[in-house]
Amino acid sequence: MVARPLSPSAEDYLKAIYGLSENGEAASTSAIAESLAIQPPSVTEMIKRLAEAGLLEHEPHRGVRLTRPG
């Protein structure tokens, strides 16, 4: 569960992941990076934070999916 409000950057990530996974497939780190025009290492770090907050599930080398709270 989210303990504090999300930053605008975190919201951008969640929106990008939602858009990329609308077809039911997991969103890849590279697709998220391309969508947000940022470097993949930055995406990896934010994915880690959002997963720790319970907003998404990350399967290494398979991508990320939003959880119900995400």
C-alpha positions in Angstrom: 0.0 0.0 0.0 1.2 3.5 -0.7 2.2 5.4 2.4 2.6 8.8 0.9 1.5 10.6 -2.2 3.2 9.7 -5.5 5.6 12.1 -7.2 4.6 13.4 -10.6 7.5 11.3 -12.0 6.1 8.2 -10.4 2.7 8.9 -11.8 4.2 9.3 -15.3 5.8 5.9 -15.0 2.5 4.3 -13.9 0.7 5.9 -16.8 3.3 4.8 -19.2 3.2 1.2 -17.9 -0.6 1.2 -18.1 -0.5 2.4 -21.7 2.1 -0.2 -22.7 0.3 -3.1 -21.0 -3.2 -2.4 -22.2 -2.9 -5.5 -24.5 -2.4 -7.7 -21.4 1.4 -8.1 -21.9 4.0 -7.0 -19.4 5.8 -3.7 -20.2 9.5 -4.0 -20.8 12.1 -1.7 -19.2 13.2 -0.6 -22.7 9.7 0.2 -23.8 9.1 2.3 -20.7 12.3 4.1 -21.2 11.5 4.8 -24.9 7.9 6.0 -23.9 9.2 8.4 -21.4 12.4 9.4 -23.3 14.7 8.5 -20.4 17.6 6.1 -19.8 16.9 2.4 -18.9 18.9 2.6 -15.6 16.5 5.3 -14.4 13.5 3.1 -15.3 15.0 0.2 -13.4 15.5 2.3 -10.3 11.9 3.6 -10.4 10.5 0.1 -11.1 12.3 -1.1 -7.9 10.7 1.8 -5.9 7.2 1.2 -7.3 7.4 -2.5 -6.7 8.5 -2.0 -3.1 5.4 0.3 -2.8 3.2 -2.5 -4.0 2.1 -0.7 -7.2 3.5 -3.1 -9.7 5.0 -6.6 -10.1 8.4 -6.9 -11.7 9.5 -10.2 -13.2 13.2 -9.8 -14.3 13.6 -10.2 -18.0 9.8 -10.5 -18.4 8.7 -6.9 -17.7 6.3 -5.2 -15.3 2.6 -5.3 -14.6 0.5 -3.0 -12.5 -1.0 -4.3 -9.4 -4.6 -3.5 -8.4 -3.4 -0.5 -6.3 -1.2 0.6 -9.2 
